[in-house]
Amino acid sequence: MRGGVIEGGSCHHSPTAVLTGWLCEVIISLLIASKAIITTRRPRRRLNRYAASVGNLPRLRNPATSGGANPRGEFMERLSNKLTGAAAALALSLGGAAFAAPTPGEYNIGIISDDTGPIASAGISYHNGAELAVEEINAGGYAGDGVTLNLLVKDSGTDAARAVQAMTQFAADRSVMATTCCIITPIAGAVSQVAMREKLPLVIYGATREGLPQEPFVTSVVALPGPQEVMMAKELANVLDPKRVVYYVTGDNDIFLDRAYAMKEVLEEYGAETVAEISTLANDTDFTGPATQGMGADPDLILVMATQQPSVGIISALRERGFEGNIATSEVLSPPAIYQKSGNIVAGIPFALSFQPGLSSSEEATAFIEAYQEKFGSLPDVYAAQGYTAIQYMAQGMAALDGDPTREALAESMWQINEIERNLVSAGDPPDPRAIAGFVAERLASYKCPQEYEFVSELPRNALGKVLKSELQSLFTFSGKA
């Protein structure tokens, strides 16, 4: 390959409390009218009650036609009293405003980790990302002046019973303000029940089954399937023009089921036939049967949308049995440890992702990548980015509180967040060609590495959306420089 052309990009936007301009103007007007000085604290739920009270204000009467000595003065006095009360109610309803300040001190965050077990590679990355976030939060005072966070870790080994036990222990420890857990959907479901019952905030970072987030105690920093899956499916359809597709999914993880179905919908729109859907489980280790079944369907494209261990196992089983066709998967292949362990078996297989060194090049992402490499001696992956994001999410919720934090107040504060302030992925930042070149060089033989990169907003296509390869070649002339 002489050069590479990369189209577009994807961005995962996670939840941050944003105060809109018109709301600021309303508060300022109320404060001027009432001459009140107000400390904000609680979330925005009284806005509708405030709107109703304004609607019931008495109408201004014409002094020339109404009785009484000074109806305008009486009205203004009543209006001032109502505005004072309304301003207080409105300001109390706004979480995370400028006057909020949590009581200084150390607060514990519980992590139910997957440092061992079938998805340990992803779990360790998540744990590392969370640990780095805590260091940065404490150094920068991002959770509040004088507020520090401390991680308490309990390894579940991706076992549901151990995860529930760990969550129960965290709930009993009143020093634990919030927790995070779970790639596997059934484990997330079991742990979230404890979180709701014990009123302990839980941030889920992998499982995304509809209904898992529950107001206000169970939230998630992941919203999948994302645009990256749809974009990859379109590129696969345009470049490979597949006619027969086999899908491998992890049946006990809704996140990968949803991702597979999102890609399936796109590919079927482009005319690809689904010839088989093969379900495995997260803890499966023998993929001889599924590999044989998939190859028997005679596909020209196989999509592996499974958790890390099954994905590597399925791909290995397919290659060992002589399948030389096209395979695509997810970011579960992104950790460098996968390539060090599996070698040429997974080399050259494309995958979609929402964060990757070289592709995520915002200022926040660049700083995160450098800090992660310095601390852990390796590049971060998407799971490390999720761990970092989850703890930043908690810190942002904590910083919006006033006075002594409680679990209930923190849960309410986090539930109101719409965008995380320290986001690692920015849609507007172009990728860094040097970082991409370094990333590719670690995974491909030198003669396979692109020598130049060209970034474009879109590729030339015909009316059916197919890439016009002849026009594409005419647009770019590569110099052959490294």
C-alpha positions as CSV (number, residue, x, y, z in Angstrom):
1,M,0.0,0.0,0.0
2,R,1.4,3.3,-1.0
3,G,-0.8,5.6,1.0
4,G,-3.8,5.8,3.2
5,V,-7.1,7.8,2.9
6,I,-9.1,8.2,6.0
7,E,-12.7,9.6,5.9
8,G,-14.5,11.4,8.6
9,G,-14.3,10.3,12.2
10,S,-16.4,9.4,15.2
11,C,-17.0,10.9,18.6
12,H,-18.5,9.5,21.8
13,H,-20.1,12.3,23.7
14,S,-20.7,11.4,27.3
15,P,-22.9,13.3,29.8
16,T,-22.0,17.6,31.8
17,A,-24.2,20.1,33.6
18,V,-24.7,23.0,31.2
19,L,-26.4,26.2,32.3
20,T,-28.1,27.7,29.3
21,G,-27.9,31.4,28.5
22,W,-31.5,32.2,28.9
23,L,-31.7,30.5,32.3
24,C,-28.8,32.7,33.4
25,E,-30.7,35.8,32.3
26,V,-33.8,34.6,34.2
27,I,-31.8,34.2,37.4
28,I,-30.1,37.5,37.1
29,S,-33.4,39.3,36.5
30,L,-34.9,37.6,39.5
31,L,-32.0,38.5,41.8
32,I,-32.1,42.1,40.7
33,A,-35.8,42.3,41.3
34,S,-35.7,40.7,44.7
35,K,-32.2,42.0,45.8
36,A,-31.6,38.5,47.1
37,I,-28.3,36.7,47.6
38,I,-28.8,32.9,47.1
39,T,-26.7,29.8,47.4
40,T,-27.5,27.1,44.8
41,R,-27.7,23.5,45.6
42,R,-30.4,21.1,44.3
43,P,-31.2,19.9,40.8
44,R,-33.5,21.6,38.3
45,R,-36.8,19.9,39.0
46,R,-38.7,22.9,40.4
47,L,-38.5,24.9,37.2
48,N,-42.0,23.8,36.2
49,R,-43.4,24.8,39.6
50,Y,-41.7,28.2,39.2
51,A,-43.2,28.7,35.8
52,A,-46.6,28.0,37.2
53,S,-46.1,30.6,40.0
54,V,-45.1,33.3,37.5
55,G,-48.2,32.5,35.4
56,N,-50.4,33.2,38.5
57,L,-49.0,36.6,39.2
58,P,-51.7,39.3,39.4
59,R,-52.1,41.5,36.3
60,L,-51.0,45.1,36.5
61,R,-54.1,47.4,36.7
62,N,-54.4,50.9,35.3
63,P,-54.3,53.3,38.3
64,A,-56.7,55.7,36.5
65,T,-59.5,53.1,36.4
66,S,-58.9,51.0,39.5
67,G,-59.7,51.7,43.1
68,G,-57.3,52.0,46.0
69,A,-54.7,54.5,46.9
70,N,-51.7,52.9,45.0
71,P,-52.5,49.7,43.2
72,R,-49.2,49.8,41.4
73,G,-47.3,50.1,44.6
74,E,-49.3,47.2,46.2
75,F,-48.7,45.1,43.1
76,M,-44.9,45.8,43.1
77,E,-44.7,44.8,46.7
78,R,-46.5,41.6,46.1
79,L,-44.4,41.0,42.9
80,S,-41.1,41.6,44.8
81,N,-42.2,39.1,47.5
82,K,-43.1,36.5,44.9
83,L,-39.9,37.0,42.9
84,T,-37.9,36.6,46.0
85,G,-39.5,33.3,46.7
86,A,-39.4,32.2,43.0
87,A,-35.7,33.1,42.7
88,A,-34.9,31.1,45.8
89,A,-36.9,28.1,44.4
90,L,-35.2,28.4,41.0
91,A,-31.7,28.8,42.3
92,L,-32.2,25.9,44.7
93,S,-33.3,23.8,41.7
94,L,-30.0,24.2,39.8
95,G,-27.3,21.7,40.6
96,G,-23.6,22.5,39.8
97,A,-23.9,26.3,39.8
98,A,-21.0,28.6,40.6
99,F,-21.6,29.0,44.4
100,A,-21.7,25.2,45.1
101,A,-18.8,23.8,47.1
102,P,-18.6,20.4,48.7
103,T,-17.0,20.0,52.2
104,P,-13.3,19.3,51.9
105,G,-12.2,15.8,52.8
106,E,-11.3,12.4,51.3
107,Y,-14.1,10.4,49.7
108,N,-13.9,6.8,48.6
109,I,-14.9,5.4,45.2
110,G,-15.5,1.7,44.8
111,I,-14.4,-0.2,41.7
112,I,-15.7,-3.7,41.0
113,S,-12.9,-4.7,38.7
114,D,-12.2,-7.4,36.2
115,D,-8.5,-7.6,36.9
116,T,-8.6,-11.4,36.5
117,G,-10.9,-13.7,34.5
118,P,-11.8,-13.9,30.8
119,I,-11.9,-10.2,30.2
120,A,-8.9,-9.2,32.3
121,S,-7.2,-7.3,29.5
122,A,-10.1,-4.9,29.2
123,G,-10.6,-4.8,33.0
124,I,-7.0,-3.9,33.8
125,S,-7.1,-1.1,31.2
126,Y,-10.3,0.3,32.8
127,H,-8.8,0.1,36.3
128,N,-5.6,1.9,35.1
129,G,-7.6,4.7,33.4
130,A,-9.6,5.2,36.6
131,E,-6.5,5.3,38.7
132,L,-5.0,8.0,36.4
133,A,-8.2,10.0,36.6
134,V,-8.1,10.1,40.4
135,E,-4.5,11.3,40.4
136,E,-5.4,14.2,38.0
137,I,-8.6,15.1,39.8
138,N,-6.8,15.3,43.2
139,A,-3.9,17.3,41.8
140,G,-6.2,19.7,40.0
141,G,-8.9,20.0,42.6
142,Y,-11.5,19.0,40.0
143,A,-13.9,17.4,42.6
144,G,-13.8,20.6,44.7
145,D,-11.3,22.6,46.7
146,G,-9.8,20.4,49.4
147,V,-11.7,17.3,48.0
148,T,-9.7,14.2,47.2
149,L,-10.9,10.9,45.8
150,N,-9.6,7.5,46.8
151,L,-10.1,4.2,44.9
152,L,-11.2,1.0,46.8
153,V,-10.8,-2.0,44.5
154,K,-12.6,-5.4,44.7
155,D,-11.8,-7.9,41.9
156,S,-14.9,-9.9,40.7
157,G,-13.0,-12.0,38.1
158,T,-16.1,-11.5,35.9
159,D,-18.1,-13.6,38.3
160,A,-21.7,-12.4,39.1
161,A,-21.8,-13.7,42.7
162,R,-18.4,-12.1,43.6
163,A,-19.5,-8.8,41.9
164,V,-22.8,-8.7,44.0
165,Q,-20.8,-9.5,47.1
166,A,-18.4,-6.7,46.4
167,M,-21.3,-4.2,45.8
168,T,-23.0,-5.3,49.0
169,Q,-19.8,-4.6,50.9
170,F,-19.3,-1.2,49.3
171,A,-22.9,-0.4,50.3
172,A,-22.2,-1.3,53.9
173,D,-19.2,1.0,54.0
174,R,-20.6,4.5,54.4
175,S,-17.3,6.1,53.4
176,V,-17.9,4.8,49.8
177,M,-19.7,7.6,47.9
178,A,-20.1,5.9,44.5
179,T,-19.1,2.8,42.5
180,T,-18.4,1.6,39.0
181,C,-18.6,-1.8,37.4
182,C,-19.4,-4.1,34.6
183,I,-18.9,-5.0,31.0
184,I,-21.1,-8.1,31.1
185,T,-24.8,-7.4,31.0
186,P,-26.1,-10.0,33.5
187,I,-23.5,-8.9,36.1
188,A,-24.5,-5.3,35.5
189,G,-28.1,-6.2,36.0
190,A,-27.4,-8.0,39.3
191,V,-25.2,-5.2,40.7
192,S,-27.6,-2.5,39.7
193,Q,-30.3,-4.0,41.8
194,V,-28.0,-3.7,44.8
195,A,-27.2,-0.1,43.9
196,M,-30.9,0.8,43.7
197,R,-31.8,-1.0,46.9
198,E,-29.0,0.5,48.9
199,K,-29.2,3.9,47.2
200,L,-25.5,3.8,46.2
201,P,-24.5,5.5,42.9
202,L,-23.3,3.1,40.2
203,V,-21.6,4.0,36.9
204,I,-21.7,1.2,34.4
205,Y,-19.0,1.3,31.8
206,G,-19.7,-1.6,29.4
207,A,-23.1,-3.2,29.5
208,T,-25.8,-1.1,27.8
209,R,-29.0,-3.1,27.9
210,E,-32.0,-0.9,27.7
211,G,-33.4,-0.2,31.2
212,L,-30.0,-0.7,33.1
213,P,-29.7,3.0,33.9
214,Q,-32.2,3.8,36.6
215,E,-32.9,7.3,38.0
216,P,-31.0,8.5,39.8
217,F,-28.6,5.8,41.1
218,V,-27.5,3.8,38.1
219,T,-25.9,5.7,35.1
220,S,-23.6,4.8,32.3
221,V,-20.7,6.4,30.5
222,V,-21.2,4.4,27.4
223,A,-23.8,4.9,24.7
224,L,-23.6,2.2,22.1
225,P,-23.9,1.4,19.3
226,G,-22.2,4.5,18.3
227,P,-21.5,6.1,14.9
228,Q,-18.2,4.2,14.6
229,E,-20.1,0.9,14.0
230,V,-22.4,2.5,11.4
231,M,-19.4,4.1,9.6
232,M,-17.4,0.9,9.5
233,A,-20.4,-1.0,8.2
234,K,-20.8,1.5,5.4
235,E,-17.1,1.3,4.5
236,L,-17.2,-2.5,4.5
237,A,-20.2,-2.4,2.2
238,N,-18.6,0.1,-0.2
239,V,-15.1,-1.5,-0.3
240,L,-16.0,-5.2,-0.1
241,D,-19.5,-5.3,-1.5
242,P,-20.4,-8.4,0.6
243,K,-23.2,-10.7,-0.5
244,R,-23.2,-13.2,2.3
245,V,-22.5,-12.2,5.9
246,V,-22.1,-14.2,9.1
247,Y,-22.5,-12.5,12.5
248,Y,-20.9,-13.8,15.8
249,V,-22.3,-12.2,18.9
250,T,-21.9,-12.6,22.7
251,G,-25.4,-13.6,23.7
252,D,-25.1,-12.6,27.3
253,N,-23.9,-9.0,26.5
254,D,-26.5,-6.7,25.0
255,I,-23.9,-4.1,24.1
256,F,-22.4,-6.4,21.4
257,L,-25.8,-7.6,20.3
258,D,-26.9,-4.0,19.7
259,R,-23.7,-3.3,17.8
260,A,-24.1,-6.3,15.6
261,Y,-27.7,-5.4,14.8
262,A,-26.7,-1.8,14.0
263,M,-24.1,-3.1,11.5
264,K,-26.5,-5.8,10.2
265,E,-29.1,-3.2,9.4
266,V,-26.6,-1.1,7.4
267,L,-25.2,-4.1,5.5
268,E,-28.7,-5.4,4.6
269,E,-29.6,-2.0,3.3
270,Y,-26.6,-2.3,0.9
271,G,-27.9,-5.7,-0.3
272,A,-25.9,-8.1,1.9
273,E,-27.7,-11.3,3.0
274,T,-27.5,-12.5,6.6
275,V,-26.7,-16.2,6.2
276,A,-26.1,-17.0,9.9
277,E,-26.2,-15.5,13.4
278,I,-24.1,-17.5,15.8
279,S,-24.3,-16.8,19.6
280,T,-21.5,-17.5,22.1
281,L,-21.1,-16.7,25.8
282,A,-18.6,-14.4,27.4
283,N,-17.0,-17.3,29.4
284,D,-16.8,-19.7,26.4
285,T,-13.4,-21.1,25.5
286,D,-14.0,-23.7,22.8
287,F,-15.0,-22.2,19.5
288,T,-14.5,-25.2,17.2
289,G,-18.2,-25.8,16.7
290,P,-19.1,-22.1,16.1
291,A,-16.2,-21.7,13.6
292,T,-17.3,-24.8,11.7
293,Q,-20.9,-23.5,11.6
294,G,-19.8,-20.1,10.3
295,M,-17.6,-21.4,7.6
296,G,-20.3,-23.8,6.5
297,A,-22.5,-20.9,5.6
298,D,-20.0,-19.9,2.9
299,P,-19.8,-16.2,3.8
300,D,-17.7,-13.5,2.1
301,L,-17.6,-11.4,5.3
302,I,-17.7,-12.4,9.0
303,L,-18.5,-9.9,11.6
304,V,-17.3,-10.8,15.2
305,M,-19.2,-8.6,17.7
306,A,-18.3,-10.4,20.9
307,T,-16.3,-9.6,24.1
308,Q,-12.6,-9.9,24.0
309,Q,-11.9,-13.6,24.8
310,P,-14.6,-15.0,22.5
311,S,-13.5,-12.6,19.7
312,V,-9.9,-13.7,19.8
313,G,-11.0,-17.3,20.1
314,I,-13.5,-17.2,17.2
315,I,-11.0,-15.5,14.9
316,S,-8.3,-17.9,15.9
317,A,-10.6,-20.9,15.3
318,L,-11.6,-19.6,11.9
319,R,-8.0,-19.0,10.8
320,E,-6.8,-22.3,12.1
321,R,-9.5,-24.0,10.0
322,G,-8.4,-22.3,6.9
323,F,-10.9,-19.4,6.5
324,E,-9.1,-16.8,4.4
325,G,-12.0,-14.5,3.8
326,N,-12.8,-11.1,5.3
327,I,-13.3,-10.7,9.0
328,A,-14.1,-7.4,10.9
329,T,-14.6,-6.9,14.6
330,S,-14.8,-4.3,17.4
331,E,-12.3,-2.4,19.6
332,V,-11.7,-5.5,21.7
333,L,-8.7,-6.0,19.5
334,S,-7.2,-2.6,20.3
335,P,-5.1,-3.4,23.3
336,P,-1.4,-4.0,22.3
337,A,-1.4,-7.1,24.5
338,I,-3.7,-8.8,22.1
339,Y,-1.2,-8.4,19.3
340,Q,1.7,-9.5,21.4
341,K,-0.2,-12.7,22.4
342,S,-2.0,-13.5,19.2
343,G,0.5,-12.3,16.6
344,N,-0.4,-12.7,12.9
345,I,-3.8,-14.3,13.7
346,V,-5.5,-10.9,14.3
347,A,-3.2,-8.8,12.2
348,G,-5.0,-6.9,9.4
349,I,-8.5,-7.3,10.8
350,P,-10.3,-3.9,10.9
351,F,-12.3,-2.7,13.9
352,A,-14.3,0.3,14.8
353,L,-13.5,2.4,17.9
354,S,-14.4,5.6,19.7
355,F,-11.0,6.2,21.2
356,Q,-7.5,5.3,20.0
357,P,-4.1,6.9,20.3
358,G,-3.4,8.6,16.9
359,L,-7.1,8.9,16.1
360,S,-8.2,10.7,19.2
361,S,-6.0,13.8,19.1
362,S,-7.9,16.5,21.1
363,E,-5.9,18.3,23.7
364,E,-7.5,16.2,26.5
365,A,-6.8,13.0,24.7
366,T,-3.2,13.8,23.9
367,A,-2.6,14.7,27.6
368,F,-4.3,11.5,28.7
369,I,-2.2,9.4,26.3
370,E,1.1,10.9,27.4
371,A,0.2,10.6,31.1
372,Y,-1.0,7.0,30.7
373,Q,2.2,6.0,28.8
374,E,4.4,7.6,31.5
375,K,2.6,5.9,34.3
376,F,1.9,2.4,32.9
377,G,4.5,2.1,30.1
378,S,1.9,1.3,27.3
379,L,-0.6,3.0,25.1
380,P,-4.2,3.3,26.5
381,D,-7.1,1.7,24.8
382,V,-10.8,2.4,24.7
383,Y,-11.4,0.7,28.1
384,A,-8.7,2.9,29.7
385,A,-10.5,5.9,28.3
386,Q,-13.8,4.7,29.7
387,G,-12.3,4.2,33.2
388,Y,-10.8,7.7,33.1
389,T,-14.1,9.1,31.9
390,A,-16.2,7.4,34.6
391,I,-14.2,8.8,37.4
392,Q,-14.1,12.3,35.8
393,Y,-17.9,12.0,35.6
394,M,-18.1,11.3,39.4
395,A,-15.8,14.1,40.2
396,Q,-17.9,16.5,38.2
397,G,-21.0,15.5,40.1
398,M,-19.1,15.9,43.4
399,A,-17.9,19.4,42.5
400,A,-21.5,20.5,41.9
401,L,-22.6,19.6,45.5
402,D,-22.8,22.1,48.4
403,G,-21.8,21.2,52.0
404,D,-21.5,17.6,53.2
405,P,-21.9,15.2,50.3
406,T,-24.3,12.3,50.5
407,R,-24.9,9.4,48.2
408,E,-28.4,10.6,47.3
409,A,-27.2,14.1,46.5
410,L,-24.3,12.8,44.4
411,A,-26.6,10.5,42.5
412,E,-29.0,13.4,41.7
413,S,-26.1,15.6,40.7
414,M,-24.7,13.0,38.3
415,W,-28.1,12.2,36.8
416,Q,-28.4,15.9,35.8
417,I,-25.1,15.9,33.9
418,N,-25.4,16.0,30.1
419,E,-21.8,16.2,28.9
420,I,-18.6,15.3,30.7
421,E,-16.2,18.3,30.8
422,R,-13.0,16.4,30.4
423,N,-13.9,14.4,27.4
424,L,-11.1,12.4,25.6
425,V,-12.7,12.5,22.1
426,S,-13.3,15.6,20.0
427,A,-15.1,15.4,16.7
428,G,-13.5,18.5,15.4
429,D,-9.8,17.6,15.8
430,P,-8.0,16.0,12.8
431,P,-6.0,12.8,13.5
432,D,-2.2,13.1,13.9
433,P,-0.5,11.3,10.9
434,R,2.6,10.7,12.9
435,A,0.7,9.0,15.7
436,I,-1.2,6.9,13.2
437,A,2.1,5.9,11.5
438,G,3.5,4.9,14.9
439,F,0.4,2.9,15.7
440,V,0.4,1.1,12.4
441,A,4.2,0.4,12.5
442,E,3.7,-1.6,15.8
443,R,1.2,-3.9,14.1
444,L,2.1,-4.4,10.4
445,A,5.2,-5.4,8.5
446,S,7.1,-2.4,7.1
447,Y,6.1,-3.1,3.5
448,K,2.4,-3.0,4.4
449,C,2.5,0.3,6.2
450,P,1.1,3.4,4.4
451,Q,3.8,5.9,3.5
452,E,1.5,8.9,3.3
453,Y,-1.9,9.9,4.7
454,E,-4.5,12.1,3.3
455,F,-7.6,13.2,5.3
456,V,-10.8,14.1,3.5
457,S,-14.3,15.1,4.5
458,E,-15.9,12.5,2.2
459,L,-15.0,10.0,-0.6
460,P,-16.3,10.2,-4.2
461,R,-19.4,8.0,-4.5
462,N,-22.0,7.2,-7.1
463,A,-25.8,7.6,-6.7
464,L,-25.9,4.2,-4.8
465,G,-23.3,5.3,-2.3
466,K,-20.5,3.1,-3.8
467,V,-17.0,4.4,-3.6
468,L,-15.7,5.4,-7.1
469,K,-12.2,3.9,-6.9
470,S,-11.0,5.4,-10.2
471,E,-11.9,8.9,-9.1
472,L,-10.4,8.3,-5.8
473,Q,-7.1,7.3,-7.4
474,S,-7.1,10.3,-9.6
475,L,-7.5,12.7,-6.6
476,F,-4.4,11.6,-4.8
477,T,-0.8,11.3,-6.0
478,F,1.5,9.8,-3.4
479,S,5.1,10.9,-3.5
480,G,6.5,7.7,-1.9
481,K,8.1,9.6,1.0
482,A,8.1,7.8,4.3
